[in-house]
Amino acid sequence: MANFKLVSQIRDIETIAVGRAIRELAQLNRRYGKGRWRKLKGIAEVELDDGTIQTAEIHWYEAHSIGKRKMKIKTLFG
């Protein structure tokens, strides 16, 4: 999906996968460094490229001391 900007905090955060259960683990380690990677999802308000603000389900990868990476919109609501 297109570029977006978070305009609220992410809520209802759930872990989808951890460690070797992540399909892109090798790519994440190569690109961002080795870490205890987790794939997470949550709900947040986002501002889309056209300026509209919508509620969306966001997916991303996160590792301690590396932070959130590869954030994307999975579903738009409303």
C-alpha positions in Angstrom: 0.0 0.0 0.0 1.0 3.6 -0.5 3.1 5.7 1.9 1.4 6.8 5.1 2.1 8.6 8.4 0.9 7.4 11.8 -1.3 10.1 13.5 -2.1 8.1 16.6 -0.5 5.5 18.8 -0.8 1.9 17.8 -3.3 0.0 20.0 -4.4 -3.6 20.4 -0.9 -4.9 19.6 -0.5 -8.6 19.0 2.5 -10.7 18.2 2.1 -12.7 15.0 5.4 -14.6 14.8 8.8 -14.7 16.7 12.2 -15.8 15.6 12.4 -18.6 13.0 8.6 -18.5 12.4 9.2 -15.2 10.5 9.6 -15.9 6.8 11.8 -12.9 6.2 14.1 -13.5 9.1 17.3 -13.9 7.1 16.5 -10.7 5.1 15.9 -8.8 8.4 19.1 -10.0 9.9 21.1 -9.0 6.8 19.5 -5.6 6.3 19.0 -4.3 9.9 21.2 -6.6 12.0 20.8 -9.6 14.2 18.2 -9.4 16.9 15.2 -11.2 18.5 12.8 -10.3 15.7 9.1 -10.3 16.2 6.3 -9.7 13.7 3.5 -7.6 15.2 0.2 -6.1 14.3 -2.0 -3.4 15.7 -4.6 -0.7 15.0 -3.8 3.0 14.4 -5.1 6.1 12.7 -3.0 6.9 9.6 -2.8 9.8 7.2 -2.6 8.6 3.6 -0.8 10.3 0.7 -4.0 12.1 -0.4 -4.4 13.6 3.1 -7.3 11.5 4.3 -7.1 10.0 7.8 -8.4 6.4 8.3 -8.2 3.6 10.8 -5.9 0.8 9.6 -4.5 -2.5 10.7 -0.7 -2.1 10.6 1.9 -4.9 10.4 5.6 -4.4 11.2 8.8 -6.1 12.4 10.5 -5.1 15.6 13.7 -6.1 17.5 15.1 -4.8 20.8 17.6 -2.0 20.2 16.8 -2.0 16.5 13.2 -0.7 16.6 10.2 -0.9 14.2 11.0 -1.8 10.6 9.0 -2.4 7.4 5.8 -1.0 8.6 2.8 -1.5 6.2 -0.9 -1.1 6.1 -2.6 -4.5 5.9 -6.3 -3.4 6.0 -8.1 0.0 5.9 -11.3 0.3 7.9 -14.1 2.7 7.0 
